[in-house]
Amino acid sequence: MVNKDNWTSFVNLMKAKADCHGKLAQYWNSVDNALNLAVIFLAAGSTISALLPISQYVPAAIGAVTTLVSAVSGFLSPSKKRQAQLESCKSFRSLQLRMIRCDSETKYNELWQEYNQVLISEPFTSEYSAAKTNFAMNPDFMLMLTKKEAVVADEMTSLLGEAPERSFSFPVEPPIEPLSD
């Protein structure tokens, strides 16, 4: 059933997931940059040490460390992990924005189905941080939900003799007073 609480939790969840994947993408980007810079500087140091009149073991040792850092970089593949996190972040942001603009129950249900598909392909994250957001529901969608809740309330009143509390209603705006001269 569609209600404001489900809509709000969907939007908040998408924002939290997108933020989490964005932070992880930044982390893997910094790991990738650090490993690549380390390989570059170690390779340059190995080349310079080979040209200097020093022991032959120094360039060999620096070359071995360069190979080790390169192997770690290849094993971790931080650029692929960064790309996967960015794609997931983009998917969750897209779902969030599309839910904000949702104007029918059909689209609402389609977005929940799409969320389940995106959730399956989502890369691993350790946890999600909750974030507070302030979004407004599409007025047409809110009107449709209000009408549905009124129908349900009327049915419950006829069956039980009492009306349930409404989950939300339109905000009441103060009347606009004319400007005095």
C-alpha positions in Angstrom: 0.0 0.0 0.0 1.2 3.4 -0.9 1.6 6.0 2.0 3.7 8.9 2.8 5.9 7.0 5.3 6.8 4.5 2.7 7.6 7.2 0.2 9.7 9.2 2.7 11.6 6.1 3.8 12.3 5.2 0.1 13.7 8.7 -0.6 15.8 8.7 2.6 17.1 5.2 1.9 18.1 6.0 -1.6 19.9 9.1 -0.4 21.7 7.2 2.3 22.7 4.4 -0.1 23.9 6.9 -2.8 25.9 8.8 -0.2 27.5 5.6 1.1 28.5 4.4 -2.4 29.8 7.9 -3.2 32.1 7.9 -0.1 33.3 4.4 -1.0 34.0 5.5 -4.6 36.1 8.4 -3.2 38.0 6.0 -0.9 38.8 3.6 -3.8 39.8 6.6 -5.9 42.3 7.7 -3.3 43.7 4.1 -2.9 44.1 3.9 -6.7 45.9 7.2 -6.8 48.2 6.4 -3.9 49.2 3.0 -5.4 49.7 4.4 -8.9 51.9 7.3 -7.5 53.9 4.8 -5.4 54.6 2.7 -8.5 55.6 5.8 -10.5 58.0 7.1 -7.9 59.4 3.6 -7.1 60.0 3.0 -10.9 61.7 6.4 -11.2 63.8 5.7 -8.1 64.8 2.3 -9.5 65.9 3.9 -12.8 67.8 6.6 -11.1 69.5 4.2 -8.8 70.6 2.0 -11.7 72.3 5.0 -13.3 74.2 5.9 -10.1 77.5 4.3 -9.2 76.0 2.4 -6.2 75.6 -1.2 -5.3 73.7 -3.3 -7.7 71.4 -4.5 -5.0 69.7 -1.1 -4.5 68.1 -0.9 -7.9 67.1 -4.6 -7.6 65.5 -4.0 -4.2 63.6 -0.9 -5.4 62.5 -2.8 -8.5 61.3 -5.7 -6.2 59.3 -3.2 -4.1 57.9 -1.6 -7.3 56.8 -5.1 -8.5 55.2 -5.8 -5.1 53.2 -2.5 -5.1 52.1 -3.1 -8.7 51.0 -6.7 -7.8 49.0 -5.3 -4.8 47.4 -2.7 -7.1 46.5 -5.4 -9.6 45.0 -7.6 -6.9 42.9 -4.9 -5.3 41.9 -3.4 -8.6 40.8 -0.2 -6.9 39.8 1.5 -10.2 37.2 -1.3 -10.9 35.9 -1.0 -7.4 35.6 2.7 -7.7 33.7 2.4 -11.0 31.3 -0.2 -9.4 30.6 2.1 -6.5 30.0 5.1 -8.8 27.6 3.1 -10.9 25.7 2.1 -7.8 25.7 5.7 -6.5 24.3 6.8 -9.8 21.5 4.2 -9.8 20.4 5.1 -6.3 20.4 8.8 -7.0 18.4 8.2 -10.1 15.8 6.2 -8.2 15.7 8.9 -5.5 15.0 11.7 -8.0 12.5 9.6 -9.9 10.6 8.9 -6.7 10.6 12.6 -5.8 8.9 13.2 -9.1 6.6 10.2 -8.9 3.0 11.1 -9.7 1.1 7.8 -9.9 0.8 4.5 -8.0 1.9 2.6 -11.0 5.2 4.5 -11.2 5.6 4.1 -7.4 5.3 0.3 -7.7 7.7 0.3 -10.7 10.3 2.2 -8.7 10.1 -0.3 -5.8 10.6 -3.1 -8.3 13.5 -1.3 -9.9 15.0 -0.7 -6.4 14.9 -4.5 -5.7 16.8 -5.1 -9.0 19.4 -2.5 -8.2 19.8 -3.9 -4.7 20.7 -7.3 -6.1 23.5 -5.8 -8.3 24.8 -3.4 -5.6 28.4 -3.8 -4.6 29.2 -4.6 -1.0 29.3 -1.9 1.6 29.9 -2.3 5.3 27.0 -0.2 6.5 24.7 2.7 5.5 24.5 5.9 7.3 21.1 7.5 7.8 20.7 10.9 6.5 18.0 13.5 7.1 16.4 14.9 3.9 13.7 17.4 3.2 11.8 16.7 0.0 8.3 17.3 -0.9 6.0 14.8 -2.5 4.6 15.5 -6.0 1.2 17.3 -5.4 -0.7 15.0 -7.8 0.6 11.9 -6.1 -0.2 13.4 -2.7 -3.8 14.1 -3.8 -4.2 10.5 -5.1 -2.9 9.2 -1.7 -5.2 11.5 0.2 -8.2 10.2 -1.8 -7.2 6.6 -1.2 -6.8 7.2 2.5 -10.2 8.8 2.6 -11.8 5.8 0.9 -10.1 3.5 3.4 -11.1 5.6 6.3 -14.8 5.6 5.1 -14.7 1.8 4.7 -13.2 1.4 8.2 -15.8 3.8 9.7 -18.6 1.8 8.1 -17.1 -1.5 9.3 -15.8 -0.6 12.7 -17.6 2.5 13.6 -14.5 4.6 14.1 -12.1 6.3 11.6 -8.4 5.6 11.7 -5.9 8.5 12.0 -4.7 9.9 8.7 -1.0 9.6 8.0 -0.9 13.0 6.4 -2.9 15.9 5.0 -2.3 19.0 2.9 -0.7 21.8 4.8 -3.1 24.7 5.6 -1.8 28.0 4.2 -2.8 31.3 5.8 -5.0 33.4 3.6 -3.3 36.2 1.7 -4.3 39.6 2.8 -4.4 42.4 0.3 -1.7 45.0 0.6 -2.7 48.3 2.1 -1.8 51.6 0.5 
